[in-house]
Structure formats: C-alpha cells, structure tokens
Amino acid sequence: MEIRKVQITGGSSYIVSLPKTWVKAASIQKNDPVGLITQPDGSLLITPKIRGEQVQRVKEFEANAGTDPAFLLRYLVGAYIAGYTSIRITSKGRLPPLIRKLVRDFTQMAVGQEVVNETDDSITIKDLLNPSEMPFANTLRRMSVIVRAMQEDAIVALRNRDSPLAEDVIARDNEVDRLHWLIARQNQLILLDMTLSRKMNIPIGTALHYFLISRIIERIGDHATQVAKNALLLADREVDDELLSLIEAASTYALDVFQKSMQAFYSGDIAKANEILALIPNLEEQSRKISGRTLRYEAVTAIPLGSISDSTRRIGEYSGDICENIINHLIGNES
C-alpha cells in the first residue's frame, strides 16, 4: 500500500497525486478522465474505464495428441470461470480431431462461449455474453427449478422402474453445471472489475453470496443425479411398496424444505430461514427409518436404497446450508 498525503489547492480543492507506475500501466495521458466510485466500506475506487467496458483477458495454452482430455476440459472450465474473455488452444502441428471435438463440447457446455477462429494448428474461443444480461437471481431461480424437477423425476423413475426417465435426469445435471459455472464466472468478473459490480447493481459481497448459494444448489443437483443412477440399478429389483412410500415421503419433505429455503432467499427473510433449519432433524429421522428397512434386502439392493436415502437426506441438509448462508449474509449487511 502506498501512503500519500492529501493536499489543498486553490483554498478549497483536495488533491492526491496518482502513482506514476499505475498511470503508465493504464496508459493515462494528460487531461484524460478517470472514474471515481465510492465503495460501501468508504474506500474510493479510481478507474480509467469510465465507459464500463469489459476487461479483455486472453488465456493461451498448448495441446497435442498426448494431452489428457479430462485435464484439457478442466483447464477450459477453469479459464472460463476465471473470467478470460478469449481462450486460444495451439499445437506445434495439426490439432488432433479429439481436441477439436472436446472444444466443441466445451462451447456447448459453457454459456456464451463460441469458436471465433479456427486453423490447422489453433482454435480461438471467445466469450460473446454480456455478463450484465444474465442477472444472478434469474439464473439461481432457473437452477432451483431444474434440480427440484430432477429429484421429483428420479423418485418417479424409481417407483415406475422407468430407466429412460432416470437417464434423462442424469443428462439434466449438465444444465445445472453450466448455470453454476456461469454464476462462478460472473462472480469472478465482478472481483476483477468493480465497475461491473456497479453496472449490474450487485455489491461484491452479494455476488459472493449468490455464488455460494449456486454451489449448494449444484450439489443438490448432484444428489438428484445420484438418486437417478441408483434407480437404474434397482430397475430390475423388487422393492416393497411400503419402503417406496417412505422414500417418496422423505423426498417430498426434503424438496419442501428446499423450496422454503429458496423462498427465504428470494424474500431475504431471516426469521423464515431460521424456522426452516428446525425442520431438518425430522428428515434425519425419516432417513433412519428407511435405512433400517433396507437391511432386510440383499446387499445388491440394500446399497442403492441406502444411497437414495442418504442423498435425499443430504438435499434437506443442503437446504439448511442455504438458510445458514441467508442468515450470515443478511446479518453482515446490517452493519
């Protein structure tokens, strides 16, 4: 941190000199305008970007036939979430078809990513989405609707031994992931460029809060996916109607807790969030009853049933985590 003294000029104007290294790095010339933004904590942000244009950041890396596809996908996702506006993949020779296919798959998975240039030895991906056009709250609402439907359909697939429906639930998890990545990216962009925070009317702390809620919802989607996978394993197994009814009741209860937690999130109701937390122990009791009944079955049936019970319980517990985050965030904003 550089410490500079405030001076008075003209008898009434307070001035502080700007660091020379920063001025040169930002290519600021004499008489150029700069923006001054007062932050919630009382600090002052000085920025050369007065028009609110997005910071352009480029990530480039090399790939070849020996590149691990799983690592490459993680790298692409990492660069996307980190907020890079362009990603360029190069090769010393021709890019292998496998790499090109993986890049195409990535652009379908990530919101706003498109291939804008392609040659024999390189591919350039560019972000075409304006972050301010995708409000955090809208994305979270869509995520919550998707994961709720996933869990409901996974239980229906279990009851009806509907393998195609279970497989459809598993496929829908990709949509939840891509929406979570979008929120993670927007949160990172706001951290990198606080003018975007002002443009979206989202304080940095609120953007982080949305990201944390998004991560919890994404995990709820993972558990709904796990229920669907176990429903596939049980498609040719006999499960008594009473146990299925217990599982259905527990799932309905867990989703009710989830829906109430999201309502508390949208309304910003601390009291309601606290009330919802008191509902979690009842779900744990239901889970114990289900687990006890699964012991009557052989391991090949009991293990998937136990996993379904555990995932259903975790959906309720994650909903409790949403309520705890709501309370923490709202109390923090009171100061």
Order of alpha helices (4+ residues) and beta strands (2+ residues): beta-beta-alpha-beta-beta-beta-alpha-beta-alpha-beta-beta-alpha-alpha-alpha-alpha-alpha-alpha-alpha-alpha
